[in-house]
Amino acid sequence: MTGKLSDQLSIYGGYSFLDAEIVASTAGAVGNSPRSVPEHKASIFVDYTFNGRLEAWSLGMGLIHVGKRPGDNDNSFEIPGYERVDLTLGYQRDQYNFRVTCENLFDEDYLAGSIQASRMTQGQKRFITFTVGLDL
């Protein structure tokens, strides 16, 4: 879903429902859900472009939700779901674009997935990126 609610305000969002199932396996996990695959995942992002003296600036905020998911192919345990908030600040002047993005704004701890029962993948800590672009 994407839409422009006004000249300054845009919204982007998405939802996925994935009923994944292992259909063939030499490890005996047939019929189970694959590890680290959430059944539900959703995101929404709102972007506001200022007008007047601040018209070159934009500010955006997004919310990402990832549902609980199996921790292994045997489905013997679950990895809890999580929510993450991202923030972005942009500046555009002529053909130049500058953007600062902060993923995991509140520095929440979460599990992104698993390799096996004893090896979990930690979610990204607060992560800030700076990008510069040129529109030709």
MDTraj code that builds the backbone (N, CA, C; nanometers):
import mdtraj as md
import numpy as np

residues = "MET THR GLY LYS LEU SER ASP GLN LEU SER ILE TYR GLY GLY TYR SER PHE LEU ASP ALA GLU ILE VAL ALA SER THR ALA GLY ALA VAL GLY ASN SER PRO ARG SER VAL PRO GLU HIS LYS ALA SER ILE PHE VAL ASP TYR THR PHE ASN GLY ARG LEU GLU ALA TRP SER LEU GLY MET GLY LEU ILE HIS VAL GLY LYS ARG PRO GLY ASP ASN ASP ASN SER PHE GLU ILE PRO GLY TYR GLU ARG VAL ASP LEU THR LEU GLY TYR GLN ARG ASP GLN TYR ASN PHE ARG VAL THR CYS GLU ASN LEU PHE ASP GLU ASP TYR LEU ALA GLY SER ILE GLN ALA SER ARG MET THR GLN GLY GLN LYS ARG PHE ILE THR PHE THR VAL GLY LEU ASP LEU".split()
xyz = np.array([
    [0.0844, -0.1160, 0.0000],
    [0.0000, 0.0000, 0.0000],
    [0.0892, 0.1226, 0.0000],
    [0.0545, 0.2155, -0.0806],
    [0.1253, 0.3418, -0.0818],
    [0.0258, 0.4510, -0.1183],
    [0.0441, 0.5671, -0.0627],
    [-0.0485, 0.6739, -0.0937],
    [0.0039, 0.8086, -0.0512],
    [-0.0445, 0.9091, -0.1182],
    [-0.0082, 1.0460, -0.0854],
    [-0.1333, 1.1106, -0.0269],
    [-0.1330, 1.1348, 0.1039],
    [-0.2491, 1.1891, 0.1720],
    [-0.2655, 1.3388, 0.1491],
    [-0.1540, 1.4062, 0.1209],
    [-0.1552, 1.5489, 0.0874],
    [-0.0252, 1.5769, 0.0120],
    [-0.0025, 1.7022, -0.0252],
    [0.1224, 1.7363, -0.0938],
    [0.2440, 1.7092, -0.0063],
    [0.2263, 1.7161, 0.1255],
    [0.3387, 1.6971, 0.2169],
    [0.3443, 1.5584, 0.2810],
    [0.2340, 1.4883, 0.2899],
    [0.2269, 1.3657, 0.3699],
    [0.2043, 1.2420, 0.2833],
    [0.2981, 1.1477, 0.2929],
    [0.2881, 1.0207, 0.2213],
    [0.2904, 0.9069, 0.3220],
    [0.2271, 0.7961, 0.2851],
    [0.2235, 0.6787, 0.3718],
    [0.2537, 0.5551, 0.2877],
    [0.3323, 0.4657, 0.3452],
    [0.3701, 0.3406, 0.2794],
    [0.3485, 0.2291, 0.3805],
    [0.2948, 0.1202, 0.3371],
    [0.2733, 0.0108, 0.4309],
    [0.2636, -0.1217, 0.3597],
    [0.2784, -0.2274, 0.4369],
    [0.2680, -0.3602, 0.3807],
    [0.2399, -0.4627, 0.4883],
    [0.1822, -0.5728, 0.4466],
    [0.1520, -0.6836, 0.5359],
    [0.1737, -0.8123, 0.4585],
    [0.2310, -0.9103, 0.5257],
    [0.2428, -1.0408, 0.4620],
    [0.1975, -1.1494, 0.5578],
    [0.1280, -1.2446, 0.5022],
    [0.0880, -1.3660, 0.5731],
    [0.1525, -1.4796, 0.4970],
    [0.2372, -1.5566, 0.5651],
    [0.3107, -1.6640, 0.4998],
    [0.2872, -1.7939, 0.5752],
    [0.2162, -1.8835, 0.5135],
    [0.1880, -2.0144, 0.5720],
    [0.2880, -2.1142, 0.5148],
    [0.4152, -2.0985, 0.5538],
    [0.5233, -2.1799, 0.4995],
    [0.5231, -2.3188, 0.5619],
    [0.5583, -2.4187, 0.4815],
    [0.5614, -2.5575, 0.5292],
    [0.6737, -2.6322, 0.4587],
    [0.7453, -2.7125, 0.5355],
    [0.8495, -2.7979, 0.4782],
    [0.7802, -2.9171, 0.4132],
    [0.8008, -2.9346, 0.2827],
    [0.7316, -3.0416, 0.2106],
    [0.8206, -3.1619, 0.1821],
    [0.9513, -3.1443, 0.1917],
    [1.0440, -3.2569, 0.1727],
    [1.1681, -3.2310, 0.2572],
    [1.2147, -3.3356, 0.3264],
    [1.3312, -3.3191, 0.4121],
    [1.3897, -3.4554, 0.4464],
    [1.5200, -3.4608, 0.4529],
    [1.5859, -3.5834, 0.4997],
    [1.5990, -3.5830, 0.6509],
    [1.5670, -3.4695, 0.7155],
    [1.5801, -3.4561, 0.8609],
    [1.4490, -3.4844, 0.9348],
    [1.3428, -3.5201, 0.8639],
    [1.2185, -3.5571, 0.9294],
    [1.1309, -3.4425, 0.9748],
    [1.1452, -3.3232, 0.9182],
    [1.0668, -3.2070, 0.9610],
    [0.9495, -3.1785, 0.8666],
    [0.9122, -3.2743, 0.7841],
    [0.8046, -3.2545, 0.6873],
    [0.6749, -3.2180, 0.7599],
    [0.6075, -3.1140, 0.7078],
    [0.4838, -3.0662, 0.7680],
    [0.5045, -2.9525, 0.8664],
    [0.6271, -2.9308, 0.9095],
    [0.6578, -2.8218, 1.0029],
    [0.6830, -2.6921, 0.9273],
    [0.6828, -2.5832, 1.0024],
    [0.7201, -2.4531, 0.9466],
    [0.8715, -2.4399, 0.9504],
    [0.9308, -2.3765, 0.8487],
    [1.0761, -2.3571, 0.8501],
    [1.1194, -2.2588, 0.9583],
    [1.2392, -2.2771, 1.0096],
    [1.2910, -2.1929, 1.1175],
    [1.3025, -2.0474, 1.0726],
    [1.2754, -1.9588, 1.1666],
    [1.2925, -1.8132, 1.1514],
    [1.1987, -1.7488, 1.0499],
    [1.0958, -1.8196, 1.0040],
    [1.0012, -1.7624, 0.9077],
    [0.8733, -1.7233, 0.9815],
    [0.8455, -1.5917, 0.9942],
    [0.7244, -1.5496, 1.0652],
    [0.6004, -1.5697, 0.9780],
    [0.4909, -1.6015, 1.0431],
    [0.3646, -1.6130, 0.9710],
    [0.3108, -1.4734, 0.9365],
    [0.3320, -1.3768, 1.0269],
    [0.2833, -1.2406, 1.0075],
    [0.3981, -1.1411, 1.0126],
    [0.3960, -1.0474, 0.9179],
    [0.4944, -0.9400, 0.9149],
    [0.4246, -0.8168, 0.8578],
    [0.4474, -0.7011, 0.9217],
    [0.3816, -0.5787, 0.8764],
    [0.4736, -0.4590, 0.8962],
    [0.4525, -0.3577, 0.8143],
    [0.5283, -0.2340, 0.8304],
    [0.4435, -0.1169, 0.7826],
    [0.4677, -0.0026, 0.8434],
    [0.4038, 0.1218, 0.8012],
    [0.5065, 0.2329, 0.8172],
    [0.5094, 0.3217, 0.7194],
    [0.6052, 0.4314, 0.7211],
    [0.5322, 0.5581, 0.6771],
    [0.5504, 0.6656, 0.7515],
    [0.4899, 0.7943, 0.7199],
    [0.6024, 0.8935, 0.6914],
    [0.5888, 0.9678, 0.5824],
    [0.6910, 1.0642, 0.5427],
    [0.6260, 1.2008, 0.5240],
    [0.6834, 1.3015, 0.5884],
    [0.6310, 1.4376, 0.5794],
    [0.7369, 1.5280, 0.5181],
    [0.7006, 1.5977, 0.4101],
    [0.7883, 1.6950, 0.3464],
    [0.7396, 1.8341, 0.3860],
    [0.8283, 1.9111, 0.4446],
    [0.7919, 2.0439, 0.4927],
    [0.7716, 2.1402, 0.3760],
    [0.7010, 2.2502, 0.4020],
    [0.6855, 2.3546, 0.3011],
    [0.7340, 2.4860, 0.3595],
    [0.7293, 2.5902, 0.2806],
    [0.7771, 2.7209, 0.3270],
    [0.9284, 2.7245, 0.3319],
    [0.9819, 2.7862, 0.4355],
    [1.1278, 2.7996, 0.4478],
    [1.1975, 2.6651, 0.4660],
    [1.1250, 2.5634, 0.5105],
    [1.1843, 2.4308, 0.5353],
    [1.1539, 2.3309, 0.4237],
    [1.1119, 2.3805, 0.3048],
    [1.0636, 2.2912, 0.2011],
    [1.1656, 2.1889, 0.1517],
    [1.2915, 2.2082, 0.1754],
    [1.3931, 2.1116, 0.1321],
    [1.4049, 1.9928, 0.2282],
    [1.3391, 2.0003, 0.3438],
    [1.3528, 1.8993, 0.4481],
    [1.2342, 1.8019, 0.4497],
    [1.2628, 1.6786, 0.4881],
    [1.1562, 1.5796, 0.5084],
    [1.1887, 1.4978, 0.6328],
    [1.0835, 1.4473, 0.6962],
    [1.0976, 1.3676, 0.8178],
    [1.0065, 1.2465, 0.8046],
    [1.0593, 1.1306, 0.8365],
    [0.9791, 1.0095, 0.8257],
    [0.9982, 0.9186, 0.9460],
    [0.8937, 0.8395, 0.9733],
    [0.9007, 0.7449, 1.0837],
    [0.8299, 0.6169, 1.0398],
    [0.8880, 0.5045, 1.0776],
    [0.8296, 0.3771, 1.0402],
    [0.8226, 0.2814, 1.1569],
    [0.7261, 0.1902, 1.1507],
    [0.7093, 0.0847, 1.2497],
    [0.7097, -0.0487, 1.1768],
    [0.7947, -0.1399, 1.2216],
    [0.8052, -0.2738, 1.1649],
    [0.7642, -0.3744, 1.2704],
    [0.6775, -0.4668, 1.2333],
    [0.6356, -0.5750, 1.3232],
    [0.6692, -0.7075, 1.2568],
    [0.7373, -0.7942, 1.3309],
    [0.7656, -0.9301, 1.2866],
    [0.7080, -1.0232, 1.3927],
    [0.6214, -1.1141, 1.3518],
    [0.5553, -1.2041, 1.4453],
    [0.6461, -1.3151, 1.4951],
    [0.5954, -1.3900, 1.5907],
    [0.6714, -1.5041, 1.6429],
    [0.6958, -1.6029, 1.5303],
    [0.8013, -1.6823, 1.5473],
    [0.8382, -1.7784, 1.4441],
    [0.9100, -1.8969, 1.5045],
    [0.9093, -2.0107, 1.4358],
    [0.9772, -2.1289, 1.4900],
    [1.1277, -2.1053, 1.5018],
    [1.1871, -2.1600, 1.6065],
    [1.3310, -2.1465, 1.6266],
    [1.4124, -2.2528, 1.5562],
    [1.3477, -2.3628, 1.5209],
    [1.4156, -2.4693, 1.4469],
    [1.3137, -2.5384, 1.3562],
    [1.3621, -2.6210, 1.2661],
    [1.2725, -2.6896, 1.1727],
    [1.1872, -2.7962, 1.2404],
    [1.2262, -2.8403, 1.3601],
    [1.1436, -2.9346, 1.4357],
    [1.0298, -2.8637, 1.5085],
    [1.0301, -2.7313, 1.5062],
    [0.9303, -2.6485, 1.5747],
    [0.9246, -2.6792, 1.7235],
    [1.0417, -2.7058, 1.7834],
    [1.0472, -2.7407, 1.9256],
    [1.0457, -2.6177, 2.0166],
    [1.0678, -2.4979, 1.9617],
    [1.0594, -2.3752, 2.0398],
    [1.0303, -2.2585, 1.9457],
    [0.9833, -2.1468, 2.0041],
    [0.9502, -2.0282, 1.9260],
    [1.0420, -1.9118, 1.9596],
    [1.0687, -1.8320, 1.8590],
    [1.1384, -1.7050, 1.8774],
    [1.0285, -1.5989, 1.8895],
    [1.0326, -1.5155, 1.9922],
    [0.9262, -1.4154, 2.0082],
    [0.9283, -1.3109, 1.8966],
    [0.8130, -1.2527, 1.8714],
    [0.8034, -1.1450, 1.7742],
    [0.8637, -1.0163, 1.8299],
    [0.8725, -0.9160, 1.7454],
    [0.9267, -0.7879, 1.7889],
    [0.8704, -0.6742, 1.7043],
    [0.8844, -0.5543, 1.7571],
    [0.8534, -0.4318, 1.6857],
    [0.9779, -0.3451, 1.6867],
    [0.9944, -0.2699, 1.5802],
    [1.1097, -0.1810, 1.5688],
    [1.0622, -0.0489, 1.5089],
    [1.1167, 0.0617, 1.5601],
    [1.0836, 0.1944, 1.5085],
    [1.2070, 0.2510, 1.4385],
    [1.1853, 0.3019, 1.3166],
    [1.2925, 0.3642, 1.2391],
    [1.2575, 0.5106, 1.2146],
    [1.3594, 0.5934, 1.1984],
    [1.3407, 0.7367, 1.1782],
    [1.4334, 0.7826, 1.0667],
    [1.3872, 0.8766, 0.9853],
    [1.4716, 0.9288, 0.8787],
    [1.4533, 1.0797, 0.8650],
    [1.5609, 1.1485, 0.8355],
    [1.5603, 1.2922, 0.8126],
    [1.6296, 1.3171, 0.6793],
    [1.5615, 1.3872, 0.5889],
    [1.6186, 1.4099, 0.4563],
    [1.6247, 1.5568, 0.4200],
    [1.7173, 1.5866, 0.3312],
    [1.7339, 1.7223, 0.2794],
    [1.7634, 1.7112, 0.1308],
    [1.6881, 1.7850, 0.0488],
    [1.7114, 1.7822, -0.0958],
    [1.7306, 1.9236, -0.1467],
    [1.8398, 1.9433, -0.2176],
    [1.8711, 2.0746, -0.2754],
    [1.9133, 2.0504, -0.4195],
    [1.8380, 2.1070, -0.5132],
    [1.8622, 2.0843, -0.6554],
    [1.8671, 1.9341, -0.6814],
    [1.9764, 1.8837, -0.7372],
    [1.9848, 1.7399, -0.7660],
    [2.0544, 1.6615, -0.6543],
    [2.0874, 1.7266, -0.5431],
    [2.1580, 1.6602, -0.4335],
    [2.0605, 1.6170, -0.3241],
    [2.0788, 1.4947, -0.2752],
    [1.9960, 1.4398, -0.1673],
    [2.0863, 1.3977, -0.0520],
    [2.0490, 1.4354, 0.0671],
    [2.1205, 1.3959, 0.1880],
    [2.0186, 1.3310, 0.2814],
    [2.0552, 1.2202, 0.3431],
    [1.9606, 1.1502, 0.4303],
    [2.0347, 1.0874, 0.5480],
    [1.9745, 1.1029, 0.6661],
    [2.0206, 1.0361, 0.7875],
    [1.9091, 0.9404, 0.8271],
    [1.9426, 0.8145, 0.8457],
    [1.8440, 0.7136, 0.8829],
    [1.8887, 0.6448, 1.0111],
    [1.7953, 0.6286, 1.1024],
    [1.8224, 0.5581, 1.2274],
    [1.7299, 0.4368, 1.2343],
    [1.7872, 0.3177, 1.2243],
    [1.7113, 0.1943, 1.2406],
    [1.7162, 0.1550, 1.3878],
    [1.6051, 0.1009, 1.4374],
    [1.5931, 0.0612, 1.5779],
    [1.6191, 0.1812, 1.6691],
    [1.5398, 0.2846, 1.6474],
    [1.5549, 0.4123, 1.7172],
    [1.5670, 0.3971, 1.8684],
    [1.4876, 0.3104, 1.9288],
    [1.4869, 0.2954, 2.0749],
    [1.5836, 0.1884, 2.1232],
    [1.6690, 0.1377, 2.0346],
    [1.7739, 0.0413, 2.0676],
    [1.7191, -0.0811, 2.1421],
    [1.6074, -0.1324, 2.0929],
    [1.5438, -0.2499, 2.1539],
    [1.6250, -0.3757, 2.1256],
    [1.6291, -0.4658, 2.2226],
    [1.6915, -0.5962, 2.2023],
    [1.5863, -0.6912, 2.1471],
    [1.6224, -0.7637, 2.0422],
    [1.5309, -0.8618, 1.9858],
    [1.6108, -0.9692, 1.9129],
    [1.5476, -1.0825, 1.8926],
    [1.6097, -1.1919, 1.8192],
    [1.5617, -1.1864, 1.6758],
    [1.6557, -1.1767, 1.5825],
    [1.6211, -1.1687, 1.4409],
    [1.5943, -1.3067, 1.3821],
    [1.6547, -1.4099, 1.4386],
    [1.6369, -1.5450, 1.3864],
    [1.7241, -1.6439, 1.4607],
    [1.7299, -1.7631, 1.4069],
    [1.8128, -1.8660, 1.4687],
    [1.8805, -1.9494, 1.3619],
    [1.9959, -2.0020, 1.3973],
    [2.0678, -2.0941, 1.3107],
    [2.0379, -2.2367, 1.3562],
    [2.0324, -2.2538, 1.4868],
    [1.9917, -2.3779, 1.5511],
    [1.9518, -2.3434, 1.6944],
    [1.9039, -2.4379, 1.7703],
    [1.8523, -2.4093, 1.9043],
    [1.9537, -2.3368, 1.9927],
    [2.0801, -2.3647, 1.9753],
    [2.1818, -2.3051, 2.0617],
    [2.2454, -2.1793, 2.0013],
    [2.2039, -2.1394, 1.8807],
    [2.2655, -2.0233, 1.8143],
    [2.1587, -1.9303, 1.7590],
    [2.1350, -1.8223, 1.8315],
    [2.0377, -1.7210, 1.7912],
    [2.1095, -1.6049, 1.7224],
    [2.0382, -1.5356, 1.6365],
    [2.0915, -1.4173, 1.5712],
    [2.0305, -1.2949, 1.6374],
    [2.1151, -1.2125, 1.6976],
    [2.0704, -1.0900, 1.7633],
    [2.0253, -0.9900, 1.6582],
    [1.9154, -0.9191, 1.6862],
    [1.8683, -0.8143, 1.5958],
    [1.9635, -0.6958, 1.5962],
    [1.9571, -0.6178, 1.4910],
    [2.0435, -0.5011, 1.4750],
    [2.0232, -0.4026, 1.5895],
    [2.1312, -0.3626, 1.6532],
    [2.1261, -0.2561, 1.7531],
    [2.0971, -0.1252, 1.6800],
    [2.0803, -0.0153, 1.7550],
    [2.0581, 0.1133, 1.6892],
    [2.1669, 0.1331, 1.5847],
    [2.1222, 0.1690, 1.4633],
    [2.2143, 0.1770, 1.3510],
    [2.1842, 0.3042, 1.2722],
    [2.2824, 0.3912, 1.2606],
    [2.2620, 0.5187, 1.1928],
    [2.3444, 0.5206, 1.0638],
    [2.2773, 0.5577, 0.9543],
    [2.3468, 0.5681, 0.8252],
    [2.3293, 0.7084, 0.7689],
    [2.4299, 0.7529, 0.6965],
    [2.4264, 0.8792, 0.6252],
    [2.4431, 0.8485, 0.4772],
    [2.3547, 0.9002, 0.3955],
    [2.3666, 0.8760, 0.2515],
    [2.3625, 1.0088, 0.1775],
    [2.4338, 1.0110, 0.0652],
    [2.4360, 1.1262, -0.0232],
    [2.4015, 1.0748, -0.1613],
    [2.3097, 1.1428, -0.2271],
    [2.2688, 1.1005, -0.3609],
    [2.2719, 1.2157, -0.4590],
    [2.2821, 1.1809, -0.5860],
    [2.2844, 1.2779, -0.6935],
    [2.1862, 1.2325, -0.7994],
    [2.0851, 1.3129, -0.8276],
    [1.9890, 1.2832, -0.9331],
    [2.0405, 1.3423, -1.0636],
    [2.0613, 1.2571, -1.1599],
    [2.1131, 1.3055, -1.2901],
    [2.0025, 1.3237, -1.3888],
])
top = md.Topology()
chain = top.add_chain()
for i, resn in enumerate(residues, 1):
    res = top.add_residue(resn, chain, resSeq=i)
    for name in ("N", "CA", "C"):
        top.add_atom(name, md.element.get_by_symbol(name[0]), res)
traj = md.Trajectory(xyz[None], top)
